[in-house]
């Protein structure tokens, strides 16, 4: 299954929002430049931003685990593969 999100890596950058408040921007970074993903301004914005930025890497790791364990001792990951 092809992932349906902007491919990584994603990175978190310090920024300020329109009210001049500290926040974090998430952008996909590649050789062609940066693609803005989102801005995090809520409580715990720094921790949330790092978690969101790690999403493509976590997706890849979980996909590898699903592939490795699928069929192992009766395990079935049909629903995981559909997500």
PAZAPA-4460 file (N, C-alpha, C; in steps of 0.05 Angstrom, whole numbers, plus 32768, in hexadecimal, padded with zeros to 4 digits):
% residues 83
    n_x    n_y    n_z   ca_x   ca_y   ca_z    c_x    c_y    c_z   seq   type   mol
   8011   7FE8   8000   8000   8000   8000   8012   8019   8000     1      X     A
   800B   802C   7FF0   801A   8045   7FEF   8010   8058   8004     2      X     A
   8023   8063   8013   801B   8076   8028   800D   808E   801C     3      X     A
   7FFB   809A   802B   7FEB   80B1   8021   7FF1   80CA   8031     4      X     A
   800A   80D1   8033   8013   80E9   8041   802C   80F3   8034     5      X     A
   8034   810B   803A   804D   8116   8030   8064   8106   803A     6      X     A
   8075   80FC   8028   808B   80EB   8031   809F   80FB   8041     7      X     A
   80AD   80ED   8052   80C1   80F9   8064   80DC   80FC   8056     8      X     A
   80EF   8105   8065   80ED   810B   8081   80DF   8125   8087     9      X     A
   80D2   8126   809E   80C5   813E   80A8   80D6   8149   80BE    10      X     A
   80D8   8163   80C0   80E8   8170   80D5   80D7   8185   80E3    11      X     A
   80DE   818B   80FC   80D1   819F   810D   80E3   81B7   810F    12      X     A
   80D8   81CF   810A   80E7   81E8   810B   80DA   81FC   811E    13      X     A
   80EB   820A   812D   80E1   8220   813E   80D5   8235   812C    14      X     A
   80BF   8241   8135   80B1   8256   8125   80A1   8267   8138    15      X     A
   8093   827B   812C   807F   828B   813A   8066   828C   812A    16      X     A
   804F   828B   8137   8035   828C   8129   802D   82A9   8123    17      X     A
   8015   82AC   8118   800B   82C7   8110   8008   82DA   8127    18      X     A
   8005   82CF   8140   8003   82DF   8158   801E   82E4   8165    19      X     A
   8033   82DC   8156   804F   82DF   815F   8055   82CE   8178    20      X     A
   8047   82B8   817A   804B   82A4   8190   805E   828E   8186    21      X     A
   806E   8284   8198   8080   826E   8190   8070   8256   8188    22      X     A
   8079   8248   8173   806C   8230   816A   8081   821F   815C    23      X     A
   8078   8208   8150   8089   81F7   8140   807B   81F2   8126    24      X     A
   808B   81F3   8110   8082   81EC   80F5   808D   81D1   80EE    25      X     A
   807D   81C1   80E1   8085   81A7   80D7   8086   81A9   80B9    26      X     A
   809D   81A1   80AD   80A0   81A1   8090   80AE   8188   8087    27      X     A
   80A6   817F   806F   80B5   8169   8062   80CD   8175   8054    28      X     A
   80E4   8169   8057   80FC   8174   804D   8109   8160   8039    29      X     A
   810F   8169   8021   811D   8158   800E   812F   8169   7FFC    30      X     A
   813B   815D   7FE9   814E   816C   7FD7   8140   8183   7FC9    31      X     A
   8126   8181   7FC4   8117   8196   7FB6   810F   81AD   7FC8    32      X     A
   8114   81AB   7FE2   810C   81C1   7FF4   80FB   81B7   800B    33      X     A
   80E9   81C8   8014   80D8   81C1   802B   80BB   81C4   8023    34      X     A
   80AA   81B1   802E   808D   81B2   802A   8081   81B5   8046    35      X     A
   8072   81CB   804A   8066   81D0   8064   8051   81BB   8069    36      X     A
   8051   81AF   8082   803D   819B   808A   8029   81A7   809D    37      X     A
   8032   81B3   80B3   8020   81BF   80C6   802F   81D1   80DA    38      X     A
   801F   81DF   80EA   802A   81F0   80FF   801D   81E7   8119    39      X     A
   802E   81E4   812E   8025   81DB   8148   8027   81F2   815B    40      X     A
   8010   81FA   8167   8010   8211   8179   8004   820A   8195    41      X     A
   7FF9   81F3   8199   7FEC   81EC   81B2   7FFF   81E6   81C9    42      X     A
   7FF4   81E0   81E0   8005   81D7   81F6   8016   81C0   81EE    43      X     A
   802E   81BE   81F9   8041   81A9   81F2   8048   81A9   81D4    44      X     A
   8047   81C0   81C8   804C   81C1   81AB   8066   81B5   81A2    45      X     A
   807B   81B9   81B3   8095   81AE   81AB   8096   8190   81AA    46      X     A
   808B   8183   81BF   808A   8166   81BF   8078   815B   81A9    47      X     A
   8061   8168   81A5   804E   815F   8190   805B   8162   8175    48      X     A
   806A   8178   8171   8077   817C   8157   808B   8167   8151    49      X     A
   809B   815F   8165   80AF   814A   8160   80A1   812F   815A    50      X     A
   808B   812A   8168   807C   8111   8163   8070   8111   8146    51      X     A
   8064   8127   813E   8059   8129   8123   8070   8127   810E    52      X     A
   8086   8134   8113   809D   8133   8100   80A7   8116   80FC    53      X     A
   80A4   8106   8111   80AE   80EA   8110   809A   80D7   8101    54      X     A
   8082   80E1   80FA   806D   80D0   80EE   8077   80BF   80D6    55      X     A
   8085   80CA   80C2   808D   80B9   80AC   80A0   80A2   80B5    56      X     A
   80B2   80A8   80C7   80C4   8093   80D1   80B5   807E   80E1    57      X     A
   80A2   8087   80F1   8092   8073   8100   8081   8062   80EE    58      X     A
   8076   806E   80D9   8066   805F   80C5   8078   804A   80B8    59      X     A
   808F   8051   80B0   80A2   803E   80A3   80A9   8027   80B6    60      X     A
   80AF   802D   80CF   80B6   8019   80E3   809E   8006   80E8    61      X     A
   8086   8011   80EB   806F   8000   80F0   8069   7FEF   80D7    62      X     A
   806C   7FFA   80BF   8068   7FEA   80A7   807B   7FD3   80A6    63      X     A
   8094   7FD7   80AD   80A8   7FC2   80AE   80A0   7FAC   80C2    64      X     A
   8096   7FB4   80D9   808D   7FA1   80ED   8075   7F90   80E4    65      X     A
   8062   7F9E   80D7   804B   7F8F   80CD   8053   7F7B   80B8    66      X     A
   8065   7F83   80A6   806F   7F71   8092   807E   7F59   809E    67      X     A
   808E   7F5E   80B2   809E   7F49   80BF   808D   7F35   80CE    68      X     A
   8079   7F3F   80DD   8069   7F2E   80EE   8050   7F23   80E1    69      X     A
   8048   7F2C   80CA   8030   7F23   80BD   8032   7F05   80B8    70      X     A
   801F   7EF6   80C2   801E   7ED9   80C0   802D   7ECA   80D5    71      X     A
   803D   7ED8   80E6   804C   7ECB   80FB   8039   7EC1   8111    72      X     A
   803A   7EA7   8116   802A   7E9A   812A   800C   7EA4   8129    73      X     A
   8002   7EA5   8110   7FE5   7EAB   810D   7FDF   7EC9   810E    74      X     A
   7FF3   7EDA   8111   7FED   7EF6   8111   7FE2   7EFF   80F6    75      X     A
   7FCF   7F11   80F7   7FC3   7F1B   80DE   7FC2   7F3A   80DF    76      X     A
   7FCE   7F47   80CC   7FD0   7F64   80CC   7FBF   7F70   80B6    77      X     A
   7FAA   7F63   80AE   7F9A   7F6E   8098   7F90   7F8A   809D    78      X     A
   7F86   7F90   80B5   7F7C   7FAB   80BB   7F94   7FBF   80BB    79      X     A
   7FAB   7FB6   80C5   7FC2   7FC8   80C6   7FCB   7FCF   80AA    80      X     A
   7FCA   7FBC   8098   7FD2   7FC1   807C   7FBF   7FD5   806E    81      X     A
   7FA6   7FD5   8076   7F92   7FE6   806A   7F93   8003   8074    82      X     A
   7FA0   8007   808A   7FA1   8022   8096   7FB3   8035   8087    83      X     A
***
